């Protein structure tokens, strides 16, 4: 097993479940514009994509002005309800706190806006637990482009060889592969084990609970 000194996480369906808020916000926009036949499961399958790509997939719309308007309406709705409808997975706090106690560097790379991630972390943790957050507004090309992941590694003064990226989707797995970073997959989201296993990985697990053990880290009691 590699000697990782840097652990970088995706956010949605990796550290936290925002699906209730995401589904609500999408439905508000989609129903307003006459898209009444899109299921909650279809929406959940787009979690991890940019909002622009999610709306393109869900609506089949390619008009950039219409997509931009949908995104603006989504963000306005999300500003009022997303943080309250986001919950950490049961194991998230212990895993992050144990990693921090073991002296490693911690980052988050997500298509979600940085400020929204920070709102959740500030609600759940005292102090600055995460060293670097790279959100969707911080890059010009989104996952599976490696731009965000490589930016986080640079900001952490680390190297790809010493980094592990943890995510739930094939987009995350491909991002790690392109960046030359090892990948740990979790099955909290809509992506199956078979789908994630098609990409290089050190493990595809149900959740984060196996992460500490396989990296030889211990819980401080």
N, C-alpha and C positions, 0 to 999 in steps of 0.2 A: 504493500500500500504506500502510495506517495506520502511524503511529509508535507502536508498542506499547512500553510500559515495564513491563508486567506480563504474565507468562505463567503460566497456571494449568492444571494437568493433572489429568485423571482418573488413577487408579492401575492397576487391573487391566486388562490388555490394551492399555494405553496406555504406561505406563512399565515394567511388569513382567508376567510370566506366572505367575499363581498357579493356573492351571487344574488342574494335577496335584493340588495340595492340596485345592482346592475340590471337585473331583470325588470324591476319596477321602472327604472329610468328609461330603458329601451322601450318598454310597452307604452309609456306615456307619449313618447315621440312617435313611435310607429303607428299607434292607433289614431293619433291626431292627423296623420297623413294618409289614413285609409288602409294601412297594412294590418289587417285584422286576423290573418291566418298564420301568424308566426308563433310557434310554440315556445314555451319557456326553455325547453331542452335545446331548441335551435339557437336561442340566444346564448345559453351557457356554453355551447360549442365554440362560440366566437371569443370567449374570454381569453385574453392574452394577445389578441390582435389589437391594432390601433382602432380607435373609434371609427375613423374613416373607412378602414377595411371591413370592420364589422357591419357597418350600415350598407356597404356595397354588397356584401355577401347576403345579408338578410333581405334587402329590398330589390336587388338586381339593378339598382340605379347607378348610372355612371356619370351623371351630370354633376360636375364638381361644385357648382353653386348650391345645388340641392343638398348634396352630402355635407357641405360646410354648414348649411343651415340646420340640418339634423344634429350635427355635432354640437353646435352652439346651444340648441335647445336641451340636449342631453346634459351638457355641462352645467347649465343653469339649474336644471332639476336636481342634478347630483350634488350641487353645492349645498342644497338644503337638507339632504337626507342620507348621503352615502356613508359618511363616517359613523352615524348612528346605526347603520345597517351592515356594518363590517365587524366581524368577530374573529379573534385569533383562534387558530386550532388549539386544542387542549395541550399539546406538547410544545407549542411554539416558544412560550416564555422560558421554559426550562432549558430547551436546546440553545436558544440565543444566549441566555445568561450563563450557561455552562461554557459555551464557546468563549464568551468574553472573559470569564474567570480563568480560562486556559491561555489567555494572552494572544489569541489570534485576531486577525483583522476581519471586520464584518462589513459587508456591503449589500445593497439591494439594487437590482437593475430590473426595471419594469416599464411597460408601456403606459402604466398608470401615472397620472401627474404626481410629481414629487411632493407638492404641498399636501395632497390628499393622503399619501402614505405617511407623511410626517404627522398629520393630525391624529391618525390612529396610534402611531408609536408614542406620541406625547401623552395620549390618553391612557396608554397601557403601562408605560415604563417611566421611571424617574431617571433623569440624566440622559446623556447621549449614548445609547447602547450601540447604535449603528454608526460606523465611521463615515460611510459614504452612501448617499442615495442618488441614483441616476434615474430620473423619470422621463416620461415621454417628451417633455418640453426641453430636455437637455441634449437631444441628438437630432441630426438631420435625416438619418436613416434608421429605421426601427428594426427590432428583431424580426427575422433571423440574421439581419446584419449584425456583425460583432462590434459595431461602433460603441454601443453603450457599455457592454461588458469590458471591452478593452479600455474605455475611458475610466471606468471604476477601478480597474487594476492599476492603471497609471496613477490615479489619484491616491490609491492606497500604497503607492511605492512598492508594488509587488510585481510578480512575473506570472505569465500563464501557467508555467510548469508547477508553480506552488499554489495554484488556485483551484478550488472546487466550486462549480456552479450547480445550484440546486433549483430544479423547476418541475413543473407538472405537465408541460405540453411538448408536442413535437417541435414547436417553434423554439422553445427553450433548449431542447436537445440539439437542434440544428445550430443554434447560436453558439453553444459550447463547442460543438464540433468545428465550426468555421473559425472560432477564436483560438483553437488549440488548447482548450481547457477541459479537464475531466468533468463528467456530468453525473449527478445523482438524481434520479427521477422519483417523484412521488405521485401517488394515485388518488389525490384528494379531489381532482377535478373530473372533467368529462373525457379525458384521454385514457385509453386502455393500456394495460401492461404490454400487450402485443405491439401496439403502436410505438411506445417509448423504446421497447427493446430492439427496434430496428436500428437504433442509433447507438454509437459507442457510449458505454456507461460503466460506472463502477458498481452500481446497483439500481434496480427499480423496486421501490418498496411502497408499502401501503401509505406511509407517512414519514415524518422526520425521526421517528423513534429509534431507528437503526443507525442514524448518522453518527452519533457519538461513539457507539461501539466499534463500528468499522474503521473509524479514524483514531481509535485508541485514546479517546478522551473520556474522562471520568467526571461524574457529578460530584461536586464538592458538597459534602453534608456537614 
